[in-house]
Structures are given as C-alpha cells and as structure tokens.
Amino acid sequence: MEYIYAALLLHKLGQSVTEDNVTKVIKAAGASVDEAKVKTMLASLQGIDIATELANASTAVAAAPAAAPKAEEKKAEEKPVESAAGLASLFG
C-alpha cells in the first residue's frame, strides 16, 4: 500500500511519479523499499491519468451512501418477520 500512497502523494504535490521519487517518499516514511514493487506499480500506472481515476472514484463513493440505507432498511424489515414466526410457533 505504501507504494500507492507514495504515488498519490507525489501526484497531489504536482511531482512526477517516477521510480526515484517513489523510492524517496517511501524511504522518507521510514519503510524499506522493494525495487521490484516500485517497478511493477509504475508499469501498472503507465498510461493512467491519476486525476481522472480519482475523480471517478469520488463519484462512485458519493453514490454508494445513497444505496447503503436501502440495504439496512431491508434488514430491518426482515427481522420482525423472523421474530413473528418464532412467536407464532409458541402459540400455534
């Protein structure tokens, strides 16, 4: 995760996300650097616009809370039905 955080920090600060910069950020944080992981991450970021991806992620997060209460409402509705079924067996 520290490699992704380093890339995001560099992007936020307007610095280029390079092998050298990512390595410096991770070392500055006090972690040991695995050069293979740095190279793999940079290869996976090739051709990716970080700003666009962050904007898309923000949109998805903003939409998610609207869906969450509906799921909670369904759970609340199911519990009384189960409780009623249990009580019916006592008197039935």
DSSP file (Angstrom, degrees, kcal/mol; ACC not computed):
  #  RESIDUE AA STRUCTURE BP1 BP2  ACC     N-H-->O    O-->H-N    N-H-->O    O-->H-N    TCO  KAPPA ALPHA  PHI   PSI    X-CA   Y-CA   Z-CA
    1    1 A M     >        0   0    0      0, 0.0     4,-2.7     0, 0.0     3,-0.3   0.000 360.0 360.0 360.0 -32.4    0.0    0.0    0.0
    2    2 A E  H  >  +     0   0    0      1,-0.2     4,-2.1     2,-0.2     5,-0.1   0.794 360.0  56.3 -61.8 -25.8    2.9    2.4    0.7
    3    3 A Y  H  > S+     0   0    0      2,-0.2     4,-2.0     1,-0.2    -1,-0.2   0.902 109.2  44.6 -71.9 -40.7    3.7    2.4   -3.0
    4    4 A I  H  > S+     0   0    0     -3,-0.3     4,-2.7     2,-0.2    -2,-0.2   0.917 113.0  51.5 -67.0 -43.3    0.3    3.5   -3.9
    5    5 A Y  H  X S+     0   0    0     -4,-2.7     4,-2.7     1,-0.2    -2,-0.2   0.904 108.9  51.4 -60.5 -40.7    0.3    6.1   -1.2
    6    6 A A  H  X S+     0   0    0     -4,-2.1     4,-2.6    -5,-0.2    -1,-0.2   0.919 110.6  48.3 -62.2 -43.5    3.6    7.4   -2.4
    7    7 A A  H  X S+     0   0    0     -4,-2.0     4,-2.4     2,-0.2    -2,-0.2   0.912 112.9  47.9 -63.6 -42.4    2.3    7.7   -5.9
    8    8 A L  H  X S+     0   0    0     -4,-2.7     4,-2.6     2,-0.2    -2,-0.2   0.894 111.9  49.9 -66.0 -39.4   -0.9    9.5   -4.7
    9    9 A L  H  X S+     0   0    0     -4,-2.7     4,-2.0     2,-0.2     6,-0.2   0.932 111.2  48.4 -64.4 -45.8    1.2   11.9   -2.5
   10   10 A L  H  <>S+     0   0    0     -4,-2.6     5,-2.6     1,-0.2     4,-0.4   0.916 112.5  49.3 -60.6 -42.8    3.5   12.7   -5.4
   11   11 A H  H ><5S+     0   0    0     -4,-2.4     3,-1.4     1,-0.2    -2,-0.2   0.930 109.7  51.3 -61.4 -45.3    0.5   13.3   -7.7
   12   12 A K  H 3<5S+     0   0    0     -4,-2.6    -1,-0.2     1,-0.3    -2,-0.2   0.854 110.7  49.0 -60.7 -36.0   -1.1   15.6   -5.1
   13   13 A L  T 3<5S-     0   0    0     -4,-2.0    -1,-0.3    -5,-0.2    -2,-0.2   0.454 116.8-113.6 -84.9  -0.7    2.1   17.6   -4.7
   14   14 A G  T < 5S+     0   0    0     -3,-1.4     2,-0.2    -4,-0.4    -3,-0.2   0.670  71.4 136.8  78.6  16.1    2.4   18.0   -8.5
   15   15 A Q      < -     0   0    0     -5,-2.6    -1,-0.3    -6,-0.2     2,-0.2  -0.613  61.6-100.0 -92.6 155.3    5.6   15.9   -8.7
   16   16 A S        -     0   0    0     -2,-0.2     2,-1.4    -3,-0.1     5,-0.1  -0.528  29.4-124.4 -75.5 142.2    6.2   13.3  -11.3
   17   17 A V        +     0   0    0     -2,-0.2     2,-0.2     4,-0.1    -1,-0.1  -0.707  53.8 150.8 -89.3  90.8    5.6    9.7  -10.3
   18   18 A T     >  -     0   0    0     -2,-1.4     4,-2.7     1,-0.1     5,-0.3  -0.730  60.7-106.2-118.2 167.4    8.9    8.2  -11.1
   19   19 A E  H  > S+     0   0    0     -2,-0.2     4,-2.2     1,-0.2     5,-0.2   0.911 120.7  48.3 -59.2 -43.4   10.9    5.3   -9.6
   20   20 A D  H  > S+     0   0    0      2,-0.2     4,-2.2     1,-0.2    -1,-0.2   0.922 113.3  46.2 -64.7 -45.0   13.3    7.7   -8.0
   21   21 A N  H  > S+     0   0    0      2,-0.2     4,-2.2     1,-0.2    -2,-0.2   0.908 112.8  48.9 -67.3 -41.7   10.6    9.9   -6.4
   22   22 A V  H  X S+     0   0    0     -4,-2.7     4,-2.4     1,-0.2     5,-0.2   0.921 111.6  50.6 -62.7 -43.2    8.5    6.9   -5.2
   23   23 A T  H  X S+     0   0    0     -4,-2.2     4,-2.4    -5,-0.3     5,-0.2   0.909 109.9  50.1 -60.8 -43.1   11.7    5.4   -3.6
   24   24 A K  H  X S+     0   0    0     -4,-2.2     4,-2.4     1,-0.2    -1,-0.2   0.907 110.7  49.1 -63.1 -42.3   12.5    8.7   -1.9
   25   25 A V  H  X S+     0   0    0     -4,-2.2     4,-1.4     2,-0.2    -2,-0.2   0.925 112.6  46.9 -64.8 -44.7    9.0    9.1   -0.4
   26   26 A I  H  <>S+     0   0    0     -4,-2.4     5,-2.0     1,-0.2     4,-0.4   0.910 113.9  47.6 -66.1 -41.8    8.9    5.5    0.9
   27   27 A K  H ><5S+     0   0    0     -4,-2.4     3,-1.4     1,-0.2    -1,-0.2   0.893 108.6  55.1 -65.1 -38.5   12.4    5.9    2.4
   28   28 A A  H 3<5S+     0   0    0     -4,-2.4    -1,-0.2     1,-0.3    -2,-0.2   0.809 103.5  56.1 -64.2 -28.7   11.4    9.2    4.0
   29   29 A A  T 3<5S-     0   0    0     -4,-1.4    -1,-0.3    -5,-0.2    -2,-0.2   0.559 120.9-110.6 -79.4  -8.1    8.5    7.4    5.6
   30   30 A G  T < 5S+     0   0    0     -3,-1.4     2,-0.2    -4,-0.4    -3,-0.2   0.596  75.8 126.3  91.9  11.3   10.9    5.0    7.2
   31   31 A A      < -     0   0    0     -5,-2.0    -1,-0.3   -29,-0.0     2,-0.3  -0.660  63.1-109.6-100.1 157.9    9.9    1.9    5.3
   32   32 A S        -     0   0    0     -2,-0.2     2,-0.5    -3,-0.1    -1,-0.0  -0.616  33.5-127.5 -84.1 148.7   12.2   -0.3    3.3
   33   33 A V        -     0   0    0     -2,-0.3     2,-0.7     4,-0.0     3,-0.1  -0.830  11.4-158.0-104.7 130.4   11.9   -0.2   -0.5
   34   34 A D    >>  -     0   0    0     -2,-0.5     4,-1.9     1,-0.1     3,-0.6  -0.915   8.7-159.4-102.4 106.2   11.3   -3.2   -2.7
   35   35 A E  H 3> S+     0   0    0     -2,-0.7     4,-2.5     1,-0.3     5,-0.2   0.827  89.4  57.7 -58.2 -34.3   12.6   -2.0   -6.1
   36   36 A A  H 3> S+     0   0    0      1,-0.2     4,-2.4     2,-0.2    -1,-0.3   0.897 106.6  48.3 -63.9 -39.8   10.6   -4.8   -7.9
   37   37 A K  H <> S+     0   0    0     -3,-0.6     4,-2.5     2,-0.2    -2,-0.2   0.886 110.6  51.4 -68.1 -37.8    7.3   -3.5   -6.3
   38   38 A V  H  X S+     0   0    0     -4,-1.9     4,-2.5     2,-0.2    -2,-0.2   0.947 112.6  45.5 -62.2 -48.2    8.2    0.1   -7.3
   39   39 A K  H  X S+     0   0    0     -4,-2.5     4,-2.1     1,-0.2    -2,-0.2   0.885 112.9  50.6 -63.6 -39.8    8.8   -1.0  -10.9
   40   40 A T  H  X S+     0   0    0     -4,-2.4     4,-2.1     2,-0.2    -1,-0.2   0.919 111.4  47.8 -64.6 -44.3    5.6   -3.1  -11.0
   41   41 A M  H  X S+     0   0    0     -4,-2.5     4,-1.5     1,-0.2    -2,-0.2   0.931 112.0  49.1 -63.4 -44.8    3.5   -0.3   -9.7
   42   42 A L  H  < S+     0   0    0     -4,-2.5     4,-0.5     1,-0.2    -1,-0.2   0.870 110.2  51.8 -64.3 -36.0    4.9    2.2  -12.2
   43   43 A A  H >< S+     0   0    0     -4,-2.1     3,-0.8     1,-0.2    -1,-0.2   0.886 109.4  49.8 -65.7 -38.2    4.4   -0.3  -15.0
   44   44 A S  H 3< S+     0   0    0     -4,-2.1    -1,-0.2     1,-0.2    -2,-0.2   0.758 109.0  52.7 -72.9 -23.2    0.7   -0.7  -14.0
   45   45 A L  T >< S+     0   0    0     -4,-1.5     3,-2.4    -5,-0.2    -1,-0.2   0.521  79.3 124.2 -87.0  -5.4    0.3    3.1  -13.9
   46   46 A Q  T <  S+     0   0    0     -3,-0.8     3,-0.1    -4,-0.5    -3,-0.1  -0.362  84.9   6.1 -58.9 123.9    1.6    3.5  -17.4
   47   47 A G  T 3  S+     0   0    0      1,-0.3     2,-0.5    -2,-0.1    -1,-0.3   0.514 100.6 127.3  81.3   5.3   -1.0    5.4  -19.5
   48   48 A I    <   -     0   0    0     -3,-2.4     2,-0.9     4,-0.0    -1,-0.3  -0.821  54.6-144.0 -98.4 131.3   -3.2    6.0  -16.5
   49   49 A D     >  -     0   0    0     -2,-0.5     4,-2.2     1,-0.2     3,-0.2  -0.839  11.5-163.7 -92.4 106.1   -4.4    9.5  -15.7
   50   50 A I  H  > S+     0   0    0     -2,-0.9     4,-2.5     1,-0.2     5,-0.2   0.872  86.0  55.3 -60.8 -39.7   -4.4    9.6  -11.9
   51   51 A A  H  > S+     0   0    0      1,-0.2     4,-2.0     2,-0.2    -1,-0.2   0.909 109.4  46.7 -61.3 -42.7   -6.6   12.7  -11.7
   52   52 A T  H  > S+     0   0    0     -3,-0.2     4,-2.3     2,-0.2    -1,-0.2   0.912 112.0  50.3 -65.7 -42.8   -9.3   11.1  -13.8
   53   53 A E  H  X S+     0   0    0     -4,-2.2     4,-2.2     1,-0.2    -2,-0.2   0.886 110.3  49.9 -64.4 -38.6   -9.2    7.9  -11.8
   54   54 A L  H  X S+     0   0    0     -4,-2.5     4,-2.2     2,-0.2    -1,-0.2   0.887 109.8  51.2 -66.7 -38.1   -9.5    9.8   -8.6
   55   55 A A  H  X S+     0   0    0     -4,-2.0     4,-1.8    -5,-0.2    -2,-0.2   0.908 110.7  48.7 -64.7 -41.1  -12.5   11.8  -10.0
   56   56 A N  H  X S+     0   0    0     -4,-2.3     4,-2.0     1,-0.2    -2,-0.2   0.889 110.8  50.7 -65.2 -39.0  -14.2    8.5  -11.0
   57   57 A A  H  X S+     0   0    0     -4,-2.2     4,-2.2     1,-0.2    -2,-0.2   0.886 108.1  52.7 -66.0 -38.4  -13.5    7.0   -7.5
   58   58 A S  H  X S+     0   0    0     -4,-2.2     4,-2.1     1,-0.2    -1,-0.2   0.884 108.6  50.6 -64.8 -37.9  -15.0   10.1   -5.9
   59   59 A T  H  X S+     0   0    0     -4,-1.8     4,-1.6     2,-0.2    -1,-0.2   0.906 110.6  48.7 -65.5 -42.1  -18.1    9.8   -8.0
   60   60 A A  H  X S+     0   0    0     -4,-2.0     4,-1.4     1,-0.2    -2,-0.2   0.883 112.0  48.8 -66.6 -38.2  -18.5    6.1   -7.0
   61   61 A V  H  < S+     0   0    0     -4,-2.2    -1,-0.2     1,-0.2    -2,-0.2   0.881 108.7  53.5 -69.0 -37.8  -18.1    6.9   -3.3
   62   62 A A  H  < S+     0   0    0     -4,-2.1     4,-0.4     1,-0.2    -1,-0.2   0.849 111.5  45.9 -66.0 -33.1  -20.6    9.7   -3.5
   63   63 A A  H >X S+     0   0    0     -4,-1.6     4,-0.9     1,-0.2     3,-0.5   0.778 100.2  70.1 -79.4 -27.1  -23.2    7.3   -5.0
   64   64 A A  H >X S+     0   0    0     -4,-1.4     4,-1.5     1,-0.2     3,-0.9   0.887  90.0  57.0 -63.3 -43.8  -22.5    4.5   -2.6
   65   65 A P  H 34 S+     0   0    0      0, 0.0    -1,-0.2     0, 0.0    -2,-0.1   0.819 100.9  59.5 -61.2 -27.8  -24.0    6.1    0.6
   66   66 A A  H <4 S+     0   0    0     -3,-0.5     4,-0.5    -4,-0.4    -2,-0.2   0.855 108.7  44.1 -66.7 -32.9  -27.4    6.5   -1.1
   67   67 A A  H <X S+     0   0    0     -3,-0.9     4,-1.3    -4,-0.9     3,-0.4   0.778 100.6  71.2 -81.0 -27.3  -27.6    2.8   -1.7
   68   68 A A  H  X S+     0   0    0     -4,-1.5     4,-1.7     1,-0.2     3,-0.4   0.896  92.1  53.4 -62.0 -45.1  -26.5    1.8    1.8
   69   69 A P  H  > S+     0   0    0      0, 0.0     4,-2.3     0, 0.0    -1,-0.2   0.846 103.6  58.6 -61.9 -30.9  -29.6    2.9    3.7
   70   70 A K  H  > S+     0   0    0     -4,-0.5     4,-1.8    -3,-0.4    -2,-0.2   0.909 105.6  48.8 -63.4 -40.7  -31.8    0.8    1.4
   71   71 A A  H  X S+     0   0    0     -4,-1.3     4,-1.7    -3,-0.4    -1,-0.2   0.891 111.2  50.1 -65.6 -38.6  -29.9   -2.3    2.3
   72   72 A E  H  X S+     0   0    0     -4,-1.7     4,-2.1     1,-0.2    -2,-0.2   0.878 107.3  54.4 -66.6 -37.2  -30.2   -1.5    6.0
   73   73 A E  H  X S+     0   0    0     -4,-2.3     4,-2.0     1,-0.2    -1,-0.2   0.893 106.2  52.1 -64.0 -39.1  -34.0   -1.0    5.6
   74   74 A K  H  X S+     0   0    0     -4,-1.8     4,-1.9     1,-0.2    -1,-0.2   0.909 109.1  49.8 -63.5 -41.5  -34.4   -4.4    4.1
   75   75 A K  H  X S+     0   0    0     -4,-1.7     4,-1.6     1,-0.2    -1,-0.2   0.900 109.7  51.4 -63.1 -40.5  -32.5   -6.0    7.1
   76   76 A A  H  < S+     0   0    0     -4,-2.1    -1,-0.2     1,-0.2    -2,-0.2   0.860 110.0  49.7 -66.2 -34.8  -34.8   -4.1    9.5
   77   77 A E  H  X S+     0   0    0     -4,-2.0     4,-0.9     1,-0.2    -1,-0.2   0.852 108.7  52.5 -72.2 -33.8  -37.9   -5.4    7.7
   78   78 A E  H  X S+     0   0    0     -4,-1.9     4,-1.9     1,-0.2     5,-0.2   0.852  99.2  63.2 -72.5 -34.6  -36.7   -9.0    7.7
   79   79 A K  H  X S+     0   0    0     -4,-1.6     4,-2.3     1,-0.2    -1,-0.2   0.915 100.7  49.4 -61.4 -46.4  -36.0   -9.2   11.4
   80   80 A P  H  > S+     0   0    0      0, 0.0     4,-2.6     0, 0.0    -1,-0.2   0.865 108.7  54.7 -62.6 -32.5  -39.6   -8.6   12.6
   81   81 A V  H  X S+     0   0    0     -4,-0.9     4,-2.0     2,-0.2    -2,-0.2   0.924 109.6  46.4 -65.4 -43.2  -40.9  -11.3   10.2
   82   82 A E  H  X S+     0   0    0     -4,-1.9     4,-1.8     1,-0.2    -1,-0.2   0.898 112.8  50.5 -64.8 -39.5  -38.5  -13.8   11.7
   83   83 A S  H  X S+     0   0    0     -4,-2.3     4,-2.1     1,-0.2    -2,-0.2   0.912 109.4  50.4 -64.2 -42.4  -39.4  -12.8   15.2
   84   84 A A  H  X S+     0   0    0     -4,-2.6     4,-2.3     1,-0.2    -1,-0.2   0.880 107.8  53.3 -64.7 -37.8  -43.1  -13.1   14.4
   85   85 A A  H  X S+     0   0    0     -4,-2.0     4,-1.4     1,-0.2    -1,-0.2   0.895 108.8  50.1 -64.7 -38.5  -42.6  -16.6   13.0
   86   86 A G  H  X S+     0   0    0     -4,-1.8     4,-0.8     1,-0.2    -2,-0.2   0.906 111.6  47.4 -65.3 -42.0  -40.9  -17.6   16.2
   87   87 A L  H >X S+     0   0    0     -4,-2.1     4,-1.2     1,-0.2     3,-0.7   0.872 106.4  58.0 -68.4 -36.8  -43.7  -16.3   18.4
   88   88 A A  H 3X S+     0   0    0     -4,-2.3     4,-1.0     1,-0.3     3,-0.2   0.857 100.8  56.9 -62.1 -34.4  -46.3  -18.0   16.2
   89   89 A S  H 3< S+     0   0    0     -4,-1.4    -1,-0.3     1,-0.2    -2,-0.2   0.792 101.9  57.1 -69.5 -24.7  -44.7  -21.3   16.9
   90   90 A L  H << S+     0   0    0     -4,-0.8    -1,-0.2    -3,-0.7    -2,-0.2   0.854 119.4  28.5 -70.8 -34.6  -45.1  -20.8   20.6
   91   91 A F  H  <        0   0    0     -4,-1.2    -2,-0.2    -3,-0.2    -1,-0.2   0.389 360.0 360.0-105.9   3.1  -48.9  -20.3   20.4
   92   92 A G     <        0   0    0     -4,-1.0    -1,-0.1    -5,-0.2    -2,-0.1   0.460 360.0 360.0 -99.1 360.0  -49.6  -22.4   17.4
